[in-house]
Amino acid sequence: PCFLTIGSLTVRKGQINFISALPTILEEFPNAHYHCFGLKLEEKKILKVINSKEVNNHVSLHGFIDNSHLVNIYNQADILILLSQSDEKNRAEGFGISILEANALGTAAIGSRGTGIEDAIKHNVSGILVDPFNKLEILEGIKTILERKQEFSANAKDWAKKHSWEIVGEKYLKTIISA
């Protein structure tokens, strides 16, 4: 399978968490590949983990990409990965808009429990929420999504529609007017 993360390459965004789980994932899916797109803010830290886990041939750090290429990239992915974690400076992950972007194109996501990502993924419907440090939980999430790929894809599209700018914007407007 092809895995994807869209977001700055940082410890907080969780690419390291997925890379750490990759040896376990490769036992089940030996041809898996993980693509990371985003500003390479902490590339050295991530490369250190890639090298220590010996998964160099299974990870590509692409760097920043223009928005005009995103649809094509999302369409090539089997699962979006966002295993963000809290850190000392930035205590929480936000909503995870890349999840809804992927969902809109029928790509399910695996994301972290205990972060703002919980609002972006409807567990076991549009994706799977996991402990970002639990390799077996991540692997089980992958297997679940791949075994039910068509179901997750359809659900992801429906979930994204419920979070369109029109619907969310109207909710904001009603809240502002009633305040």
C-alpha positions as MATLAB code, in Angstrom:
seq = 'PCFLTIGSLTVRKGQINFISALPTILEEFPNAHYHCFGLKLEEKKILKVINSKEVNNHVSLHGFIDNSHLVNIYNQADILILLSQSDEKNRAEGFGISILEANALGTAAIGSRGTGIEDAIKHNVSGILVDPFNKLEILEGIKTILERKQEFSANAKDWAKKHSWEIVGEKYLKTIISA';
ca = [
       0.000    0.000    0.000;
       0.890    3.649   -0.489;
       0.774    5.770    2.656;
       0.778    9.553    2.706;
       1.228   12.433    5.117;
       0.660   16.029    4.090;
       2.074   18.474    6.628;
       5.327   19.985    7.794;
       7.978   17.381    8.538;
       8.215   17.739   12.301;
       8.172   15.495   15.343;
       4.786   16.974   16.322;
       3.180   16.003   12.989;
       4.052   12.379   13.728;
       5.915   11.171   10.662;
       8.437    9.697   13.115;
       5.660    7.669   14.748;
       4.700    6.027   11.459;
       8.331    5.492   10.434;
       8.941    3.809   13.805;
       6.030    1.465   13.090;
       7.142    0.802    9.511;
       9.313   -2.289   10.225;
       6.249   -3.954   11.790;
       4.062   -2.840    8.868;
       6.612   -4.135    6.336;
       6.388   -7.629    7.847;
       2.762   -7.695    6.676;
       3.120   -5.421    3.622;
       6.704   -5.756    2.308;
       6.163   -3.411   -0.654;
       4.584   -0.588    1.358;
       5.827    2.936    0.770;
       5.358    6.080    2.839;
       5.343    9.486    1.124;
       5.729   12.669    3.174;
       4.977   16.086    1.698;
       5.547   19.337    3.549;
       8.146   21.821    4.661;
      11.231   19.933    5.843;
      11.466   21.745    9.178;
      12.907   18.808   11.150;
      14.188   16.680    8.281;
      17.412   15.681   10.081;
      15.484   14.201   13.009;
      13.244   12.264   10.642;
      16.164   11.022    8.538;
      17.856    9.788   11.702;
      14.823    7.606   12.488;
      14.558    6.407    8.866;
      18.206    5.327    8.983;
      17.960    3.719   12.441;
      14.903    1.688   11.385;
      16.570    0.800    8.053;
      13.501    1.747    6.018;
      15.235    4.080    3.542;
      13.760    2.283    0.523;
      10.241    2.602    1.902;
      10.096    6.320    2.772;
      10.220    9.386    0.524;
      10.490   12.908    1.945;
       9.267   15.084   -0.901;
       9.216   18.487    0.732;
       6.763   21.290   -0.011;
       4.338   20.803   -2.868;
       2.122   23.292   -4.621;
      -1.598   22.897   -3.895;
      -2.292   22.338   -7.591;
      -0.674   18.880   -7.294;
      -2.511   17.731   -4.175;
      -5.473   16.028   -5.849;
      -3.156   13.787   -7.857;
      -1.113   12.937   -4.750;
      -4.176   12.143   -2.630;
      -5.559    9.958   -5.416;
      -2.415    7.810   -5.409;
      -2.576    7.093   -1.679;
      -4.285    4.128   -0.108;
      -4.367    5.684    3.373;
      -3.594    9.136    4.744;
      -1.528    8.992    7.927;
      -1.576   11.719   10.581;
      -0.081   10.355   13.805;
       0.486   13.726   15.427;
       1.548   14.145   19.014;
       1.776   16.937   21.541;
       5.137   18.507   22.283;
       6.515   21.073   24.715;
       5.998   24.121   22.454;
       2.817   23.130   20.621;
       0.688   21.198   23.033;
      -1.996   20.074   20.601;
      -2.679   19.173   17.012;
      -5.414   21.104   15.287;
      -8.314   19.738   13.306;
      -6.281   18.053   10.549;
      -7.667   19.590    7.356;
      -5.555   17.232    5.211;
      -7.731   14.414    6.512;
     -10.886   15.978    5.101;
      -9.086   16.777    1.848;
      -8.149   13.109    1.504;
     -11.640   12.014    2.574;
     -13.224   14.199   -0.107;
     -11.337   12.122   -2.668;
     -12.270    8.821   -1.035;
      -9.051    8.213    0.899;
      -9.550    7.058    4.491;
      -7.170    8.151    7.242;
      -5.416    6.825   10.296;
      -4.966    9.475   12.972;
      -3.997    9.981   16.595;
      -6.350    9.705   19.506;
      -5.995   12.466   22.082;
      -5.555   15.273   19.542;
      -7.745   17.565   17.440;
      -7.623   14.844   14.812;
     -10.401   13.085   16.699;
     -12.751   15.753   15.327;
     -11.634   15.103   11.739;
     -12.001   11.301   11.738;
     -15.184    9.422   12.485;
     -13.651    6.293   13.987;
     -14.247    3.104   12.030;
     -16.245    5.065    9.450;
     -14.037    7.608    7.640;
     -10.833    6.283    9.165;
      -9.305    4.778   12.267;
      -8.085    6.501   15.443;
      -5.057    4.916   17.109;
      -2.458    5.432   19.785;
       0.314    7.009   17.646;
       2.999    5.051   19.532;
       1.356    1.608   19.292;
       2.785   -0.197   16.249;
       0.313   -3.073   16.424;
      -2.672   -0.750   16.707;
      -1.434    1.164   13.656;
      -0.981   -2.093   11.735;
      -4.482   -3.278   12.702;
      -5.908    0.051   11.536;
      -4.182   -0.364    8.178;
      -5.471   -3.914    7.773;
      -9.015   -2.861    8.691;
      -9.072   -0.035    6.159;
      -7.521   -2.108    3.364;
      -9.908   -5.035    3.991;
     -12.900   -2.670    3.787;
     -11.410   -0.135    1.362;
     -14.556    0.502   -0.705;
     -16.695    0.968    2.404;
     -14.187    3.346    4.003;
     -13.800    5.257    0.726;
     -17.549    5.853    0.385;
     -17.862    6.765    4.068;
     -14.899    9.143    3.820;
     -16.524   11.020    0.932;
     -19.797   11.322    2.871;
     -17.947   12.490    5.995;
     -16.077   15.161    4.027;
     -19.334   16.455    2.534;
     -20.683   16.978    6.056;
     -17.673   19.226    6.707;
     -17.756   21.297    3.524;
     -17.020   25.020    3.814;
     -20.671   25.748    3.029;
     -21.946   23.669    5.931;
     -19.222   24.645    8.411;
     -19.400   28.309    7.379;
     -23.157   28.344    7.955;
     -22.649   26.890   11.457;
     -20.096   29.593   12.237;
     -22.417   32.298   10.941;
     -25.332   31.032   13.049;
     -23.091   30.934   16.110;
     -21.833   34.485   15.515;
     -25.331   35.862   14.890;
     -26.760   34.196   18.000;
     -23.928   35.445   20.240;
];
